[in-house]
Amino acid sequence: MAQQSSLSVFIAELRRRRVFRVAAVYGGVAFVLFQIIDSIFEPLHIPEWIGSLIIILLLVGFPVAMTLAWIFDITPEGIVRTQGRSTGKPGTSNRALIAVTIAAVAFGIWGWMRDGGSIVGEIRSIAVLPLENLMNDPNQDYFVSGMHEALTTELSKISALRVIGRTSTMSYKANPKPISEIAAELNVDAVIEGSVLRDGDKVRITVQLVATRPERHLWTDSYDRDLRDILSLHSDVARAIAQAIKVAVTSDEETRLAESKQVSPEAYTAYLQGQQFVWKLFAPDVWRGIGQFEKAILIDSTYAEAYVGLANGYYSLAWSNQYPSALAWPKIIAAGERALELDDNLAGAHEIQAFIKEEYDWDWPGAEKEFLRTIELNPASARSHWHQAHLHLRNGRLATALEHIGQAIDLDPFFPLYYADKADLFALQGNYAEALRLYEYMLSTFPSWPYTHWLMAHLYARQGRYTDAISEVEKTMAILGDDIGDEIPFLGYLYAKLGRMEEARRQLERLDAFELAGGYASPFTRSLVHIGLGEIDSAIALIEVAMEERSMWLRGLNPSLPRSYLFSPMHNHPRFQAILQTLGFSP
């Protein structure tokens, strides 16, 4: 009872000294100021630090106001010191009240700072989460995914903005998580959420920008377009987001974002369907994708992106040894040149030109020029850093290449290929333990990616651990089946290195049978079996055939690249040195 009586006396004293009234007035004024900061600072382009400073001053000023209300009173005679209340009992000391008030507000400020503050800081990193399909039709998922990829690509044109790659953000479609958890995993300042509604040739996309530190809704808008104007829609949304977060956009970037083209709705639909198939990488799907790109071109022969898609489809088939390079290159070159002719500012068109310069013309300076142009047009993308890594790797600058691969991973942390390249770089440096650690991480993080065991096989082969390498190749084949393009020849190489020559030659027989049945076995990868068997002249002859075909795997002969260890037995052979010179590599 004594404690309750003391509390009642204290509360009564607060009322008498008008502390509650001052607190209410102070709170009301602070609330109005908060609303002003929230509503007019952004439109008037007032710097965010001014709003943050005002809020901090209001928080710090609260204990000062409460202390002054306790000590002083406003009377007709002016401001006077409040007289203590005579109760016959010990009063509450001014010092105690001040200490308690300051402690309480300090605790509040600490909580505010711990949570990142109520004012959102600079937004320099962003993730576009998978867009919601409002059509309630799974057959339209390809369309929504295409919109998601296009928005991510447009934002990646802004060099001052770190944009998470689509591979990583799409992982949240099947595994949605709270925004706070996504922000922590991707290390971003904000996320874009949205939805897509298509009705015939009409499209509505609704997007909202949500800050993550602290979590707070910042901006939302809806855009309605005719499907013919869909390309301008992507740019409009990207520019609106850039404006909302006040990120610096260069004049060149602004010009590229403002470029507006029209496309036939039917051609655009076919193009998006083609993209969905080609992303799957397996030959039957890639061929279906190529068919969709050809359909798009038939409908709209001026649609540059469709030509890029067509070139990429054939490149994918030849690169994976599922189609002869000699047949693929004319189609790649024709489609790539047409894409560049239609749109010189299309990053994908310059990327295709870089591949042609590098792997068909063997023009390394020309390839580097095209890759740099690709990077210039799409500076904030993970793929751009991946290209830079390979440019440095080709020139033997491993440390710089490793830095760019690290940045690619930072931009697209759920894309296994970048981790694979990072492990390759560690292996080139002789750091096998770190390379193996990365492969083990990939097995646990990307269990459905089929190539980790194949990469581990190469790591073991570099170390002379051929039995372990065979085990990893067999695991790869269990996932993919008998991949004539790569696994079978490599298996023959490993058997030969172990002295199991009959088993090695059996792999050559399997390749022969496959070709007799109408399949394609690359002469470049076939040479691996002969290298293992010590048949160097036969291996070199196959590589010379691969040169005539302009095999995309010839770059593997570059001593600076990860698979060059396979060809070390030929390095002193005059014919092989001539091959290296022709390709532009130092013998």
Secondary structure per residue as TSV (DSSP state, phi and psi in degrees):
chain	resnum	aa	ss	phi	psi
A	1	M	-	360.0	-37.0
A	2	A	H	-63.6	-38.3
A	3	Q	H	-66.6	-41.2
A	4	Q	H	-63.2	-39.0
A	5	S	H	-64.1	-41.5
A	6	S	H	-64.5	-39.6
A	7	L	H	-65.2	-40.5
A	8	S	H	-63.3	-41.0
A	9	V	H	-62.8	-41.7
A	10	F	H	-63.9	-44.8
A	11	I	H	-63.6	-41.2
A	12	A	H	-62.2	-37.9
A	13	E	H	-67.5	-37.1
A	14	L	H	-61.9	-39.6
A	15	R	H	-66.6	-45.1
A	16	R	H	-60.4	-36.9
A	17	R	T	-87.1	6.8
A	18	R	T	61.3	27.1
A	19	V	H	-66.1	-41.9
A	20	F	H	-62.3	-40.6
A	21	R	H	-64.6	-43.5
A	22	V	H	-63.7	-40.8
A	23	A	H	-61.9	-41.3
A	24	A	H	-64.8	-44.8
A	25	V	H	-64.1	-44.0
A	26	Y	H	-60.6	-45.1
A	27	G	H	-62.6	-40.4
A	28	G	H	-63.6	-44.4
A	29	V	H	-64.3	-42.6
A	30	A	H	-61.7	-41.7
A	31	F	H	-61.0	-44.5
A	32	V	H	-60.8	-42.9
A	33	L	H	-64.4	-39.6
A	34	F	H	-58.9	-43.5
A	35	Q	H	-65.9	-38.3
A	36	I	H	-63.3	-44.3
A	37	I	H	-60.1	-43.4
A	38	D	H	-70.1	-32.0
A	39	S	H	-98.5	-34.0
A	40	I	H	-112.8	-16.6
A	41	F	T	-63.5	-43.7
A	42	E	T	-65.2	-50.7
A	43	P	T	-59.9	-32.8
A	44	L	T	-87.4	0.8
A	45	H	T	58.6	36.2
A	46	I	-	-77.6	131.2
A	47	P	-	-54.1	141.3
A	48	E	H	-63.5	-27.7
A	49	W	H	-66.4	-26.1
A	50	I	H	-68.0	-44.1
A	51	G	H	-61.7	-42.3
A	52	S	H	-61.8	-40.8
A	53	L	H	-64.2	-42.0
A	54	I	H	-61.3	-43.7
A	55	I	H	-64.5	-42.6
A	56	I	H	-61.8	-42.6
A	57	L	H	-63.1	-39.0
A	58	L	H	-64.1	-41.5
A	59	L	H	-66.1	-43.9
A	60	V	H	-68.5	-33.0
A	61	G	H	-72.2	-20.5
A	62	F	H	-60.7	-50.8
A	63	P	H	-63.6	-30.6
A	64	V	H	-65.4	-44.6
A	65	A	H	-63.0	-42.1
A	66	M	H	-65.8	-39.4
A	67	T	H	-65.3	-44.2
A	68	L	H	-64.3	-38.1
A	69	A	H	-63.6	-34.6
A	70	W	H	-71.6	-40.4
A	71	I	H	-85.5	-36.6
A	72	F	E	-117.6	161.5
A	73	D	E	-139.2	148.1
A	74	I	E	-96.5	119.6
A	75	T	E	-125.9	169.5
A	76	P	T	-56.3	-24.9
A	77	E	T	-86.1	-2.0
A	78	G	E	113.5	-165.0
A	79	I	E	-83.5	123.1
A	80	V	E	-129.9	160.5
A	81	R	E	-73.7	132.0
A	82	T	-	-67.9	133.0
A	83	Q	-	-78.5	138.3
A	84	G	-	-66.1	149.8
A	85	R	-	-84.3	129.8
A	86	S	-	-86.1	111.1
A	87	T	-	-118.3	-8.3
A	88	G	S	81.2	0.8
A	89	K	S	-126.9	162.5
A	90	P	-	-58.8	132.8
A	91	G	-	-86.1	171.2
A	92	T	-	-82.3	124.8
A	93	S	-	-75.1	148.2
A	94	N	H	-60.0	-39.8
A	95	R	H	-62.8	-40.8
A	96	A	H	-63.5	-44.4
A	97	L	H	-63.8	-45.3
A	98	I	H	-59.8	-43.5
A	99	A	H	-63.7	-44.0
A	100	V	H	-64.7	-44.4
A	101	T	H	-63.2	-46.7
A	102	I	H	-63.2	-39.5
A	103	A	H	-63.4	-42.1
A	104	A	H	-64.2	-45.0
A	105	V	H	-70.0	-36.3
A	106	A	H	-61.3	-38.8
A	107	F	H	-63.1	-40.5
A	108	G	H	-64.0	-42.9
A	109	I	H	-64.0	-40.4
A	110	W	H	-60.8	-43.3
A	111	G	H	-62.3	-40.1
A	112	W	H	-64.7	-44.6
A	113	M	H	-67.6	-37.4
A	114	R	H	-61.8	-37.2
A	115	D	T	-85.6	7.0
A	116	G	T	92.1	1.5
A	117	G	-	82.2	160.2
A	118	S	S	-86.7	-10.3
A	119	I	S	-100.4	127.8
A	120	V	-	-72.0	134.8
A	121	G	-	-81.9	-167.8
A	122	E	-	-61.3	141.1
A	123	I	-	-108.2	111.1
A	124	R	-	-126.3	2.5
A	125	S	E	-141.3	141.8
A	126	I	E	-150.3	151.0
A	127	A	E	-130.3	131.5
A	128	V	E	-93.4	108.1
A	129	L	-	-74.2	156.8
A	130	P	-	-53.4	133.6
A	131	L	-	-78.0	149.8
A	132	E	E	-84.1	136.1
A	133	N	E	-87.5	105.1
A	134	L	T	-87.0	0.9
A	135	M	T	-81.0	-12.0
A	136	N	-	55.3	34.9
A	137	D	-	-135.0	106.9
A	138	P	G	-57.2	-23.6
A	139	N	G	-68.8	-12.0
A	140	Q	G	-98.2	5.0
A	141	D	H	-60.5	-36.2
A	142	Y	H	-59.7	-37.0
A	143	F	H	-68.1	-45.5
A	144	V	H	-65.4	-41.1
A	145	S	H	-62.8	-37.7
A	146	G	H	-64.8	-38.8
A	147	M	H	-64.0	-40.6
A	148	H	H	-62.8	-45.5
A	149	E	H	-65.4	-40.6
A	150	A	H	-64.0	-41.0
A	151	L	H	-66.1	-40.7
A	152	T	H	-61.6	-43.0
A	153	T	H	-63.7	-43.6
A	154	E	H	-62.2	-43.3
A	155	L	H	-65.6	-30.3
A	156	S	T	-69.5	-11.0
A	157	K	T	-75.7	-10.2
A	158	I	-	-95.5	107.9
A	159	S	T	-64.9	-26.6
A	160	A	T	-81.2	-1.8
A	161	L	S	-116.2	129.0
A	162	R	E	-87.4	116.5
A	163	V	E	-116.7	122.7
A	164	I	-	-70.3	136.5
A	165	G	-	-66.5	157.2
A	166	R	H	-65.1	-32.0
A	167	T	H	-58.8	-43.1
A	168	S	H	-71.9	-44.7
A	169	T	H	-69.9	-33.2
A	170	M	H	-66.6	-18.9
A	171	S	H	-63.4	-22.1
A	172	Y	H	-83.1	-4.5
A	173	K	H	-68.9	-45.8
A	174	A	H	-84.8	-18.0
A	175	N	S	-134.6	69.0
A	176	P	-	-64.7	146.1
A	177	K	-	-139.7	162.6
A	178	P	-	-60.3	150.5
A	179	I	H	-57.3	-39.8
A	180	S	H	-60.7	-38.4
A	181	E	H	-71.5	-41.2
A	182	I	H	-61.7	-44.2
A	183	A	H	-59.9	-40.0
A	184	A	H	-67.7	-40.3
A	185	E	H	-70.1	-37.2
A	186	L	H	-97.5	-10.8
A	187	N	T	55.9	58.2
A	188	V	-	-119.9	154.8
A	189	D	S	-84.3	-23.4
A	190	A	E	-156.0	159.7
A	191	V	E	-128.6	154.6
A	192	I	E	-108.3	124.0
A	193	E	E	-112.5	155.0
A	194	G	E	-175.7	-178.3
A	195	S	E	-146.0	159.3
A	196	V	E	-129.2	133.3
A	197	L	E	-128.7	123.8
A	198	R	E	-119.6	131.4
A	199	D	E	-131.9	96.3
A	200	G	T	66.7	-121.0
A	201	D	T	-98.8	14.1
A	202	K	E	-106.6	136.8
A	203	V	E	-129.7	136.2
A	204	R	E	-123.8	127.7
A	205	I	E	-119.7	128.2
A	206	T	E	-113.0	127.3
A	207	V	E	-129.5	147.0
A	208	Q	E	-136.1	143.8
A	209	L	E	-103.0	125.2
A	210	V	E	-123.7	118.3
A	211	A	E	-71.0	151.1
A	212	T	E	-111.6	-8.7
A	213	R	T	-137.4	79.6
A	214	P	T	-80.9	172.2
A	215	E	E	-70.9	121.0
A	216	R	E	-159.5	132.1
A	217	H	E	-70.9	129.0
A	218	L	E	-110.0	-35.3
A	219	W	E	-166.0	145.7
A	220	T	E	-148.1	152.3
A	221	D	E	-163.9	159.8
A	222	S	E	-122.4	146.7
A	223	Y	E	-130.5	128.5
A	224	D	E	-112.6	130.8
A	225	R	E	-143.7	154.0
A	226	D	E	-74.0	143.4
A	227	L	G	-57.3	-26.1
A	228	R	G	-64.5	-25.9
A	229	D	G	-103.2	22.0
A	230	I	H	-63.5	-32.1
A	231	L	H	-67.2	-36.9
A	232	S	H	-70.9	-28.0
A	233	L	H	-61.0	-46.1
A	234	H	H	-58.3	-44.0
A	235	S	H	-67.1	-40.1
A	236	D	H	-61.9	-43.2
A	237	V	H	-65.1	-43.9
A	238	A	H	-61.5	-41.8
A	239	R	H	-67.6	-37.1
A	240	A	H	-64.7	-39.4
A	241	I	H	-65.7	-44.9
A	242	A	H	-58.9	-40.0
A	243	Q	H	-68.7	-38.4
A	244	A	H	-65.1	-34.9
A	245	I	T	-99.2	2.4
A	246	K	T	57.6	41.0
A	247	V	-	-86.8	144.5
A	248	A	-	-70.8	129.0
A	249	V	-	-120.8	122.7
A	250	T	-	-69.7	163.9
A	251	S	H	-62.7	-38.9
A	252	D	H	-65.3	-41.4
A	253	E	H	-65.1	-41.0
A	254	E	H	-61.3	-41.7
A	255	T	H	-62.1	-44.5
A	256	R	H	-68.0	-37.2
A	257	L	H	-67.8	-30.9
A	258	A	H	-81.5	-13.2
A	259	E	-	-61.8	132.5
A	260	S	-	-128.8	124.3
A	261	K	-	-125.9	159.2
A	262	Q	-	-107.8	153.1
A	263	V	-	-142.1	146.6
A	264	S	-	-61.7	131.9
A	265	P	H	-55.3	-40.7
A	266	E	H	-66.6	-39.1
A	267	A	H	-66.7	-41.4
A	268	Y	H	-63.2	-42.8
A	269	T	H	-61.4	-45.3
A	270	A	H	-63.1	-39.3
A	271	Y	H	-61.9	-46.0
A	272	L	H	-63.1	-39.4
A	273	Q	H	-64.6	-39.5
A	274	G	H	-60.8	-42.3
A	275	Q	H	-59.7	-43.5
A	276	Q	H	-60.0	-38.8
A	277	F	H	-72.1	-45.0
A	278	V	H	-65.5	-34.0
A	279	W	T	-59.3	-23.1
A	280	K	T	-75.8	-20.1
A	281	L	-	74.7	-20.2
A	282	F	S	-79.6	142.9
A	283	A	H	-50.9	-49.4
A	284	P	H	-58.5	-39.1
A	285	D	H	-69.6	-41.2
A	286	V	H	-62.4	-41.5
A	287	W	H	-61.9	-38.1
A	288	R	H	-65.0	-38.8
A	289	G	H	-62.7	-43.5
A	290	I	H	-58.7	-40.9
A	291	G	H	-60.8	-38.0
A	292	Q	H	-69.9	-38.7
A	293	F	H	-64.2	-41.3
A	294	E	H	-63.4	-37.1
A	295	K	H	-63.5	-44.0
A	296	A	H	-60.7	-40.7
A	297	I	H	-68.7	-37.2
A	298	L	H	-62.2	-36.3
A	299	I	H	-75.6	-42.6
A	300	D	-	-138.5	98.0
A	301	S	T	-73.6	-3.7
A	302	T	T	-104.9	11.9
A	303	Y	-	-87.6	97.3
A	304	A	H	-61.7	-41.2
A	305	E	H	-60.0	-32.5
A	306	A	H	-66.4	-36.1
A	307	Y	H	-67.6	-38.0
A	308	V	H	-63.2	-44.2
A	309	G	H	-60.1	-42.1
A	310	L	H	-62.4	-45.8
A	311	A	H	-62.1	-42.7
A	312	N	H	-65.1	-35.2
A	313	G	H	-62.3	-48.9
A	314	Y	H	-67.4	-35.6
A	315	Y	H	-62.7	-42.6
A	316	S	H	-60.7	-43.0
A	317	L	H	-64.1	-44.8
A	318	A	H	-71.0	-39.4
A	319	W	H	-63.3	-34.2
A	320	S	T	-90.9	13.0
A	321	N	T	59.1	33.0
A	322	Q	S	-105.6	3.7
A	323	Y	S	-160.4	138.2
A	324	P	-	-61.7	134.3
A	325	S	H	-59.9	-37.1
A	326	A	H	-61.0	-30.6
A	327	L	H	-86.4	-29.9
A	328	A	H	-76.0	-38.1
A	329	W	H	-60.3	-43.9
A	330	P	H	-58.6	-36.5
A	331	K	H	-71.6	-39.3
A	332	I	H	-64.2	-46.0
A	333	I	H	-64.3	-45.0
A	334	A	H	-63.7	-45.6
A	335	A	H	-67.6	-39.6
A	336	G	H	-65.4	-42.3
A	337	E	H	-65.8	-39.2
A	338	R	H	-66.3	-39.6
A	339	A	H	-62.0	-43.3
A	340	L	H	-67.8	-36.1
A	341	E	H	-63.6	-37.0
A	342	L	H	-79.1	-32.7
A	343	D	-	-152.8	99.4
A	344	D	T	-72.7	-12.8
A	345	N	T	-101.0	16.5
A	346	L	-	-91.9	114.2
A	347	A	H	-58.5	-41.4
A	348	G	H	-61.8	-33.1
A	349	A	H	-66.7	-39.2
A	350	H	H	-72.7	-31.5
A	351	E	H	-63.6	-42.7
A	352	I	H	-61.3	-43.4
A	353	Q	H	-60.7	-37.4
A	354	A	H	-63.3	-42.2
A	355	F	H	-61.8	-42.3
A	356	I	H	-63.2	-46.4
A	357	K	H	-62.0	-39.9
A	358	E	H	-75.8	-46.5
A	359	E	H	-107.8	-13.2
A	360	Y	T	-109.9	-47.8
A	361	D	S	-85.4	-18.8
A	362	W	-	56.7	38.1
A	363	D	-	-105.0	87.6
A	364	W	H	-67.3	-42.7
A	365	P	H	-60.8	-40.1
A	366	G	H	-65.1	-38.8
A	367	A	H	-64.8	-42.3
A	368	E	H	-63.1	-39.6
A	369	K	H	-60.4	-43.4
A	370	E	H	-69.7	-38.6
A	371	F	H	-63.4	-41.3
A	372	L	H	-64.3	-34.9
A	373	R	H	-67.1	-38.4
A	374	T	H	-60.4	-44.0
A	375	I	H	-65.3	-40.1
A	376	E	H	-61.8	-38.2
A	377	L	H	-79.4	-21.8
A	378	N	S	-139.0	64.3
A	379	P	T	-70.3	-28.7
A	380	A	T	-95.0	9.8
A	381	S	S	-90.5	151.8
A	382	A	H	-63.3	-37.5
A	383	R	H	-61.5	-34.2
A	384	S	H	-63.5	-43.0
A	385	H	H	-67.3	-33.6
A	386	W	H	-62.5	-43.7
A	387	H	H	-61.8	-42.8
A	388	Q	H	-62.2	-39.1
A	389	A	H	-59.1	-43.2
A	390	H	H	-71.5	-31.9
A	391	L	H	-62.4	-44.7
A	392	H	H	-70.3	-37.8
A	393	L	H	-62.6	-42.2
A	394	R	H	-59.7	-30.1
A	395	N	T	-96.7	11.1
A	396	G	T	79.0	12.0
A	397	R	-	-92.5	78.4
A	398	L	H	-66.5	-41.1
A	399	A	H	-63.2	-43.6
A	400	T	H	-67.6	-38.8
A	401	A	H	-60.7	-40.2
A	402	L	H	-64.5	-37.1
A	403	E	H	-62.1	-44.3
A	404	H	H	-70.2	-35.4
A	405	I	H	-64.3	-37.5
A	406	G	H	-61.4	-39.4
A	407	Q	H	-69.2	-35.7
A	408	A	H	-62.7	-42.1
A	409	I	H	-64.4	-39.1
A	410	D	H	-61.6	-34.5
A	411	L	H	-84.9	-25.6
A	412	D	S	-142.7	72.2
A	413	P	T	-71.2	-8.7
A	414	F	T	-110.7	24.4
A	415	F	-	-105.9	109.2
A	416	P	H	-65.2	-27.7
A	417	L	H	-58.6	-36.5
A	418	Y	H	-68.0	-37.6
A	419	Y	H	-66.5	-36.6
A	420	A	H	-61.5	-43.9
A	421	D	H	-66.8	-36.1
A	422	K	H	-64.4	-41.3
A	423	A	H	-63.6	-39.5
A	424	D	H	-59.1	-40.5
A	425	L	H	-65.4	-39.9
A	426	F	H	-62.0	-41.3
A	427	A	H	-63.2	-40.3
A	428	L	H	-62.2	-31.7
A	429	Q	T	-82.1	-2.3
A	430	G	T	83.6	7.8
A	431	N	-	-91.5	72.6
A	432	Y	H	-68.1	-32.6
A	433	A	H	-64.0	-42.0
A	434	E	H	-70.3	-36.3
A	435	A	H	-62.7	-44.5
A	436	L	H	-65.1	-37.7
A	437	R	H	-60.6	-39.7
A	438	L	H	-66.9	-40.3
A	439	Y	H	-64.4	-38.4
A	440	E	H	-66.6	-36.7
A	441	Y	H	-62.8	-41.7
A	442	M	H	-64.0	-39.6
A	443	L	H	-61.9	-36.3
A	444	S	H	-83.1	-31.8
A	445	T	H	-90.3	-34.9
A	446	F	-	-123.4	62.8
A	447	P	T	-62.5	-23.1
A	448	S	T	-89.0	-6.7
A	449	W	-	-77.0	123.6
A	450	P	T	-83.0	-6.7
A	451	Y	T	-103.3	0.0
A	452	T	H	-63.4	-42.1
A	453	H	H	-63.7	-36.2
A	454	W	H	-64.3	-40.5
A	455	L	H	-67.4	-37.8
A	456	M	H	-64.2	-34.8
A	457	A	H	-60.0	-42.1
A	458	H	H	-66.7	-37.0
A	459	L	H	-61.6	-44.6
A	460	Y	H	-67.1	-38.2
A	461	A	H	-63.4	-38.0
A	462	R	H	-58.7	-31.9
A	463	Q	T	-92.5	1.8
A	464	G	T	79.5	12.2
A	465	R	-	-91.2	70.7
A	466	Y	H	-71.7	-33.7
A	467	T	H	-64.4	-44.0
A	468	D	H	-63.7	-37.3
A	469	A	H	-64.0	-42.7
A	470	I	H	-60.8	-40.8
A	471	S	H	-59.1	-41.5
A	472	E	H	-70.6	-36.4
A	473	V	H	-63.4	-41.8
A	474	E	H	-64.1	-35.3
A	475	K	H	-65.8	-38.8
A	476	T	H	-62.9	-44.5
A	477	M	H	-66.9	-30.3
A	478	A	H	-65.2	-28.8
A	479	I	H	-84.2	-46.1
A	480	L	H	-94.8	-19.8
A	481	G	-	89.3	-176.4
A	482	D	-	-74.3	97.2
A	483	D	-	-85.0	96.0
A	484	I	T	-58.3	-30.5
A	485	G	T	-61.2	-30.4
A	486	D	T	-144.2	-52.2
A	487	E	H	-63.0	-43.9
A	488	I	H	-62.7	-49.3
A	489	P	H	-61.3	-38.8
A	490	F	H	-66.7	-37.2
A	491	L	H	-62.4	-41.1
A	492	G	H	-61.0	-40.7
A	493	Y	H	-59.4	-45.5
A	494	L	H	-67.2	-42.0
A	495	Y	H	-58.8	-43.1
A	496	A	H	-64.0	-40.5
A	497	K	H	-64.7	-24.8
A	498	L	T	-88.2	-0.7
A	499	G	T	84.0	9.1
A	500	R	-	-92.1	71.0
A	501	M	H	-66.3	-38.9
A	502	E	H	-62.0	-41.6
A	503	E	H	-67.6	-33.5
A	504	A	H	-65.3	-44.5
A	505	R	H	-68.3	-26.6
A	506	R	H	-63.6	-29.7
A	507	Q	H	-69.3	-34.7
A	508	L	H	-64.7	-37.9
A	509	E	H	-64.9	-37.0
A	510	R	H	-64.0	-39.4
A	511	L	H	-64.7	-41.2
A	512	D	H	-61.6	-45.4
A	513	A	H	-63.1	-37.9
A	514	F	H	-63.9	-42.5
A	515	E	H	-70.0	-35.7
A	516	L	H	-63.4	-27.9
A	517	A	T	-84.5	4.9
A	518	G	T	98.9	6.0
A	519	G	-	-84.4	-177.7
A	520	Y	-	-128.4	124.5
A	521	A	-	-119.6	118.2
A	522	S	-	-63.2	132.0
A	523	P	H	-62.6	-28.3
A	524	F	H	-64.4	-50.4
A	525	T	H	-73.1	-30.2
A	526	R	H	-59.5	-31.8
A	527	S	H	-62.1	-23.4
A	528	L	H	-60.3	-39.9
A	529	V	H	-61.6	-44.1
A	530	H	H	-66.8	-34.3
A	531	I	H	-62.9	-45.4
A	532	G	H	-61.3	-37.5
A	533	L	H	-76.0	-7.9
A	534	G	T	83.1	12.0
A	535	E	-	-91.5	74.8
A	536	I	H	-66.3	-41.7
A	537	D	H	-61.6	-41.3
A	538	S	H	-64.5	-40.4
A	539	A	H	-63.8	-44.3
A	540	I	H	-65.1	-38.3
A	541	A	H	-61.3	-39.9
A	542	L	H	-67.2	-37.3
A	543	I	H	-67.4	-34.7
A	544	E	H	-65.9	-37.0
A	545	V	H	-64.1	-40.7
A	546	A	H	-61.6	-33.8
A	547	M	H	-66.3	-39.6
A	548	E	H	-62.8	-35.1
A	549	E	H	-80.2	-9.6
A	550	R	T	58.4	51.9
A	551	S	-	-58.1	138.1
A	552	M	T	-74.3	-8.0
A	553	W	T	-91.6	-3.8
A	554	L	G	-61.5	-27.1
A	555	R	G	-62.3	-19.9
A	556	G	G	-63.5	-13.9
A	557	L	G	-75.7	-17.0
A	558	N	S	-59.4	121.8
A	559	P	T	-57.3	-17.7
A	560	S	T	-84.1	-7.8
A	561	L	S	-100.0	160.3
A	562	P	G	-62.1	-35.0
A	563	R	G	-91.0	4.4
A	564	S	G	-64.4	-19.6
A	565	Y	G	-59.8	-27.9
A	566	L	G	-63.4	-27.0
A	567	F	G	-103.7	6.7
A	568	S	G	-58.8	-31.7
A	569	P	G	-63.6	-15.9
A	570	M	G	-99.7	-3.8
A	571	H	T	-59.0	-28.9
A	572	N	T	-94.1	1.0
A	573	H	-	-79.1	129.8
A	574	P	H	-56.4	-39.4
A	575	R	H	-66.3	-35.9
A	576	F	H	-71.7	-37.2
A	577	Q	H	-63.0	-36.9
A	578	A	H	-65.0	-37.1
A	579	I	H	-62.6	-45.7
A	580	L	H	-61.5	-39.9
A	581	Q	H	-66.0	-41.9
A	582	T	H	-62.0	-39.1
A	583	L	H	-77.4	-12.0
A	584	G	T	90.4	17.3
A	585	F	-	-99.9	150.2
A	586	S	-	-75.5	125.8
A	587	P	-	-68.3	360.0
